[in-house]
Amino acid sequence: MPKDETRFVVTVANGAPTVTLVEPGDTPPLVFTATAADAEAVRSGALNLNVGFMQGRVKTAGDMRQALDLLRSAR
């Protein structure tokens, strides 16, 4: 992973997303990758996850079905 990227996990419970960083050694089923600035913008709500994904500022790896479900719920 490049030094200026941050890996994070988004969990949705009761319609509200929670963003947490991926810890070294963790292998979650779905990983979002973005620059540290964009990851912070997603976490703070300044950047909508869907918008970041569509703009290529947020990338995904892993279970694409979960990614699409998550993107649908992060409106």
N, C-alpha and C positions, 0 to 999 in steps of 0.2 A: 504494500500500500504506500503510495507516495506520501511524503512527509506532511504536505499541506492538506491531506484529506482526512476526514473523520468518518468512522463507521458508526451508524446508530440504528437502533431498533425502535419502531413505532408500535405501540400497543394501543388498541382501541377498546375501551370498556364503557358501557352505557353511552355510546356515541361520542365520547371525549377521548382524543388521542393523547398519549403520553410518550415522550421521547426520552430514551436513555442511550448512553454510549455503549458500544460493544466493548467488553473487557477483553484483554489479551487471553487467548485460549478458548474463548466462547465461540460456538458455531451455531448461531441461530438459523432457523430455516429460511429466513429472508433478511437480507442486509441491504440497507440504503447507504450509499456513499456520496459524500458531497464535500466541498471545501469546509473548513472549520467555520468560516463566516456564514456560508449558506446553511450549514447544520444548525448553527445558533439561531439564524433567522426562522427556520422551520420550528425549532423548539420554542421560540418566543412568540410565534404566531405572525411574525412580520412577513414570512414567505409561506404561502399555501403549498402543501406538499404536491398537489396536482400541478400547480403552476411550475414549481421547481422541476418536476419530472418532465413536463412538456417542453420546458426550456433547455433541458439537458443539464441542468445544474444539480440535479439529484439523479443518481443511477441506482439500479437494483441488481441484485444477484440472489439466486436461490429460487424458491417456489413462486413462480409467476402467478399462479392462481391466487395465492395469498396477497401478492402485490396488487393485483387488479381489485380484489375485494377491499383491500385497505384504501387504495386510491378512490374507490367508489364511496367509501365512508368518510373520507377526509375532505369534505366540501366546505 
